[in-house]
């Protein structure tokens, strides 16, 4: 179990780092998807997924010992998968303004979603026990030292996840968007 928590920690950190680059730097800052008519719907799917991630992070990874939160988390995962399918479907048309989705960004999307869903899959291995008597849910992880690291990382990711979801929403507000556009870096 210690090793499983370690794998989950690595996957969660990899997802957070690549997701921050893709979701904030590329989508909000560099390409400003929310400003282009063709990509407004794609931005909406990203906004929904950003909000869902905060819920998934809290209900599954932070509330790991709470079975009621587990079932809420499973529902959020289903909604996330549906939203991802819609996002992937509209992405080709959404990126016409920039000549289509660059291959390197497509690869980043594959990696980000791979790390995201792999971290969830590893979590399910941690939480669900298959026995001869059926399925049970593991409720206590205090005896594993890597659990405490895992939970600390998840707790520290939550404020950033909430902020990113909020940022996706705030760019819809013209006054906020006006000031957000003023934030420019020489590198980009």
C-alpha positions in Angstrom: 0.0 0.0 0.0 2.9 2.4 0.7 4.1 2.0 -2.9 0.6 2.6 -4.2 0.4 5.8 -2.3 3.8 6.8 -3.7 2.6 6.1 -7.3 -0.5 8.2 -6.6 1.6 11.1 -5.3 3.8 11.1 -8.4 0.8 10.9 -10.7 -1.0 13.7 -8.9 2.0 16.0 -8.9 2.6 15.3 -12.7 -1.0 16.1 -13.4 -0.9 19.3 -11.4 2.2 20.6 -13.0 1.2 19.8 -16.6 -2.4 20.9 -15.9 -1.2 24.2 -14.6 0.9 24.8 -17.8 -1.9 23.7 -20.1 -5.0 25.0 -18.4 -3.6 28.3 -17.2 -0.6 29.3 -19.3 -1.7 28.0 -22.7 -5.5 28.1 -22.5 -6.1 31.3 -20.5 -2.9 33.3 -21.0 -1.2 32.5 -24.3 -4.2 31.5 -26.5 -7.0 33.2 -24.5 -9.5 30.6 -25.7 -12.3 32.4 -23.9 -11.9 35.5 -26.2 -12.4 33.6 -29.5 -15.8 32.9 -30.8 -14.9 29.5 -32.0 -13.3 28.4 -28.7 -15.8 29.8 -26.2 -17.6 26.5 -25.8 -14.2 24.7 -25.4 -13.4 27.2 -22.6 -16.7 26.3 -21.0 -15.8 22.6 -21.0 -12.4 23.5 -19.5 -14.2 25.6 -16.8 -16.5 22.7 -15.9 -13.5 20.3 -15.7 -11.5 22.8 -13.5 -14.5 23.0 -11.1 -15.0 19.3 -11.2 -11.3 18.7 -10.4 -11.7 20.7 -7.1 -14.6 18.5 -6.2 -12.8 15.3 -7.2 -9.7 16.4 -5.3 -11.7 17.0 -2.1 -14.2 14.1 -2.3 -11.7 11.4 -3.2 -8.2 12.4 -2.3 -8.7 14.5 0.8 -11.9 12.8 2.0 -10.4 9.4 1.3 -11.7 7.9 4.6 -15.3 9.1 4.0 -17.5 6.7 2.1 -20.2 9.2 1.4 -17.7 11.6 -0.2 -16.4 8.6 -2.2 -19.7 8.1 -4.0 -19.9 11.9 -4.6 -16.4 11.7 -6.1 -17.5 8.8 -8.4 -20.4 10.9 -9.7 -18.0 13.8 -10.3 -15.6 11.5 -12.2 -18.5 10.3 -14.5 -19.3 14.0 -15.1 -15.6 14.7 -15.8 -15.4 11.9 -18.3 -18.5 13.1 -20.1 -17.2 16.7 -20.2 -13.8 15.4 -21.5 -15.6 13.6 -24.4 -17.4 16.8 -25.3 -14.2 18.8 -25.0 -12.3 16.5 -27.3 -15.1 16.5 -29.8 -15.3 20.3 -30.1 -11.5 20.9 -30.0 -10.8 20.6 -33.7 -13.3 23.3 -34.7 -12.5 25.4 -31.6 -8.8 25.9 -32.7 -9.4 27.0 -36.3 -8.4 30.5 -35.3 -4.9 29.3 -34.7 -4.6 26.8 -37.5 -5.7 23.9 -35.4 -4.4 22.3 -32.3 -0.5 22.0 -32.4 0.7 18.4 -32.1 2.8 19.2 -29.0 -0.3 20.6 -27.3 -2.2 17.5 -28.3 0.5 15.4 -26.7 0.3 17.6 -23.5 -3.5 16.9 -23.4 -2.9 13.2 -23.7 -0.4 13.3 -20.8 -2.4 15.6 -18.6 -5.5 13.4 -19.0 -3.5 10.3 -18.6 -2.0 11.4 -15.4 -5.4 12.6 -14.2 -7.2 9.4 -14.8 -4.2 7.2 -13.7 -4.2 9.0 -10.4 -7.9 8.2 -10.0 -7.4 4.6 -11.1 -4.6 4.1 -8.5 -6.8 5.8 -5.9 -9.6 3.2 -6.7 -7.0 0.4 -6.2 -6.3 1.9 -2.8 -9.9 2.5 -1.7 -11.7 -0.6 -3.1 -11.1 -4.1 -1.8 -12.3 -7.1 -3.7 -12.8 -10.1 -1.5 -14.6 -13.4 -1.7 -17.5 -11.8 0.1 -17.8 -8.9 -2.4 -16.6 -5.4 -2.6 -15.7 -3.4 0.5 -14.3 0.1 0.9 -11.1 0.7 2.8 -11.7 3.4 5.4 -8.5 3.7 7.4 -5.1 4.6 6.0 -3.5 6.2 9.1 -1.0 3.3 9.4 0.7 4.2 6.1 3.3 6.9 6.2 2.9 7.7 2.5 -0.8 8.3 3.1 0.0 11.4 5.2 2.3 12.7 2.4 -0.4 12.0 -0.2 -3.1 13.8 1.8 -0.8 16.8 2.5 -0.1 17.2 -1.2 -3.8 16.9 -2.0 -4.7 19.5 0.7 -2.0 21.8 -0.7 -3.3 21.4 -4.3 -6.9 22.2 -3.3 -6.5 26.1 -3.0 -4.7 26.2 -6.3 -7.4 24.0 -8.0 -10.2 26.3 -6.6 -8.3 29.4 -7.8 -7.8 28.0 -11.3 -11.5 27.1 -11.5 -12.4 30.6 -10.3 -10.0 32.1 -12.8 -11.8 30.2 -15.6 -15.1 31.7 -14.4 -13.7 35.2 -13.8 -12.4 35.7 -17.4 -16.1 35.7 -18.5 -16.5 39.0 -16.5 -15.5 41.9 -18.8 -14.0 44.1 -16.1 -11.8 41.2 -14.7 -10.9 40.2 -18.3 -9.8 43.8 -19.0 -7.3 43.7 -16.1 -6.3 40.1 -16.9 -5.3 41.1 -20.4 -3.0 43.7 -18.9 -0.9 41.0 -17.3 1.8 40.4 -19.9 5.2 38.8 -19.6 8.1 39.3 -22.0 8.4 35.6 -22.6 5.0 35.2 -24.3 
